[in-house]
């Protein structure tokens, strides 16, 4: 992802949107029909599972910093 200088909000929103679209794009010929979530004990999201019908397409795993900010999202 491209770094955007502070204060350039429109560019930042576009960069975030592009990164999320790539991260959540289903494989060719498939579509997202269902999402499943798991949660950490502190209430933060642990995983997001994306399905096409009953078929699992991918899992997003969220890693959090100690102060509660998002550290990483990984797709498997």
MOURVEN-V318958 format. One line per field, one symbol per residue. phi: phi as a letter, one per 40 degrees, with the letter a starting at -180 (. if undefined). psi: psi as a letter, one per 20 degrees, with the letter a starting at -180 (. if undefined). burial: + if it has 24 or more other ideal C-beta (glycine too) atoms within 12 Angstrom, else -. A space follows every 50 residues. Layout:
# MOURVEN-V318958
phi: ???
psi: ???
burial: ???
This chain:
# MOURVEN-V318958
phi: .ccbddgcccccccccdccccccbccddgbbcbabbbbbcdcgcccabbb bbgccccabbbbbbcdcgcccabbbb
psi: qpppqpimgghgggggggghghhjprqpirqpiqqqqqqrhjiqpgqppp qocippgrpppppqrhjjqpgqppp.
burial: -----------------------------------------------+++ ------++-+-+----------+---
